[in-house]
């Protein structure tokens, strides 16, 4: 966070307009993780002292990695997890729900088999992916050209989400069902809509289709009740 007698910016602010990567997320002290909630929401860090209060910019992209459990084999397709009863829940419990709420994408990376690694199949090249991403960013730049403080879907305030992330009646039904089954918060609701809007941008479509919404919901895997048994 930064600070000190003569306040200095910390890693969070030094990652401004860049990426802050936290490896082995549950190994950080919970107090350290919890202080990231405010800068992730407000995109700034406030350091207060007796005589002065300073704001440091902190518009960073958080990327974090973690094992599914201490032994690393929970949900592994071939190896058995050796963690005792309740260990997995306590391990994942080091990361609070409010912090997970602020992370847009929860991606479970499963082991890749030898056959999959050696298979010859046509895949999208990095150059093609880059072209799609650049086009999506251009769409968002045009969308927010009248809002200088907003230049990507992730930065949209809640009142703007309602106008820009319009979904069909079928989409509302799907999202309502997901909200009820997963017990999602209002913050997670907004983030699902923003992610689905971005998925639609990547496909160069104005409409948020039901498949875009379904994909965005799939990225809330750690919100699933009973994910850790």
N, C-alpha and C positions, 0 to 999 in steps of 0.2 A: 504493500500500500504506500510505502514511503513514510516520511515524517522525520523525527529527530529534532534536536534543539534548534538547528537551523534547517527548517523543512526542505526535504529533497524529494523528488519524484521516485516512486518505487517501480518494480517490474511491470505493474499493471499500466502505469502511465507511460513507461518507456516503450510499451507495445502499441501505443497509439497509432492508428491507421495501419496496423500490422497484425501479426498472429501471436497470441500468448499460448504456448503449448505446455500443458501440465501432464507429465507422465506419471503413471501409478497414482491416479487421483485419490483413492481412499487412504493412501499412506500420508497425505497431508493432514495436519491437525485440523479438526473441524472448525475451530475458530478462524483459521487462516482462510478456509474455503468460504465461510459465511460472510466475511467482509467483502467478497467479490460481488455480492448480490446488488449492492447499491451502484457501483460503477457499471455493472452490466445493464442495469435499468436506465441510469441517467447519463451514461457515457462520460462520466467525469469522476474524479476522486477529490473529496474534500478533506483537507487537513486543517484541523482547528487547534489553535494555541491560545494562550491567555490574551495576547495582544494582537493576534492576526488570524485570519481564516483564509486559506488558499485553495483554489480549485485548479487541479491539473487535468488536462484532457485525457480521456481513457476510452476512446472509441476503438476497441480491439476486437478481433475475432478469437474467441476461446475455443481451443481444440484440446480435448482431454482424452486420455486412454486409461484403461483399467482392465484387470483380469476379472473374470466372472466370479471368482472366489479365491481364497488364499492359495490353494493348490493349483489353480488354473484350469481345472478340468470339468467344472460344472457345465452341464449341457453339451459336453463333448460327445460326438457321435460314436467314438470307439473306446475312449478311456473313461474309467470310472472315477468320479470325484471322491476323494478320501476325507473331505472335511466333515467334522462331527456335526451332530444336530444343532441347528441354530447358528452355526458358524457363518454360513453364507449370508443369512439375514443380517447378522451383526456387521459383517464386512461391508455390505452394500448400505447398511444403515448409517455409515459414516458420512454419506452424502445425503443431505437433507432434500426433502421434496421441493421446497421453494427454490433451491439452487438448480435442481433438475428441470423445474418449470422454465427456467431461463435459458436452457440449452435446447436449441431448435431440433436438432437431429440426434437420435439415439440409434447408433448403428451397431448391431451385433455381428462381429466378424468371425465366421465359423471356419474351421480348418479346411484347407483345399486338398483334395485327394491327388494322388500321383496321376491318375487317369485324366483328371480335370486339368492339371498343369501341363500335361503333354498332348492334350487334345488339340487338333488343328481345326479351328473354326474362325469364321470371319467375325472380327470385333471392331468396334468403333475406334478409330485412331485418335491419338492425343490432339492432332491438328483439327480433326472434325469436332471434337469436344470443345476445344478452344473457340472455334468459330461460333458454336452454339452459345457459349457463355458470353462472348463479346456481344453477340446480337441481343441476348437477354439483358445485358447491362445497358445497352443503347436504348432498349425499350423502356427500362426503368428511368434512365436519365431524361427521356422525353416525358414520361409520366409525371415526374416530380420537378419539371423545369421551373414551375412557379413556386416551389417550396425549397429555398436554398439550404435549409437545415436538414432536408431529407433527400437522399440520393440513392436509396435502395429500399426494397420491400421490407427488409428487416427493421428499418428505422421508422416505419410508419407508426404514428400514434393511433390509439384505439378508435378515435372518431373518424380517422381516415380509412381504417380497415373496413368499416361498414360500407363506405362508398365505393372502394376499389375492389374489394374481395367479395363480389356478389356471387352467390351460389344458387343453384336451382332448388326446387322443392325436394327433389330426390336427394340432392346433396345435403340439404338441411336435415332430412330424416336420417341419413347415414351419420352425420356429425352428431346429432342428438343421441343416437344409439351408442356411438363410441364414447361420448361424454359420460353417459350413464353407466356403461359397462366398465370403463377404465377409471371412473371417478376423477375426471380431468377438471382442472381449475379454469377460471376465466382467463388467466394468463396463457395457459396451454391452448385454449380455444383460439385466442388471437394468433398465436404462433402457428397453429395448424393452418389457419387461413392464409397467413403470410407465406408459408412454405408452399402451399398449393398454388398460390398466385405465381411464385417463382418457377414451379414445375411447369405451369402453363406458359410462362414466358420462355422457358427453355425449348418448348415445343412450338413457340411462335403462334400461340392461339390467344385470342382475346377472352374467350370464355373459359372459366374454371370448370372443367368437366369432372364428372363423378370419379373417374379414375385418377385424376390429379389429387382429389381430396383423399381418396383411399390410400394413395401412396404416402401422402403427408401424415396420415394417421398411423401408418405402419412405422414411421420414424419416431413414435413415442413408446418404444418397446419397454423402457424402464418404468413407465407409468402403469404397465399392466399389473393388475393385482395377482399375486401369486407367482410372479416371474421367478422369484427365488425360492419357490417351494412353500 
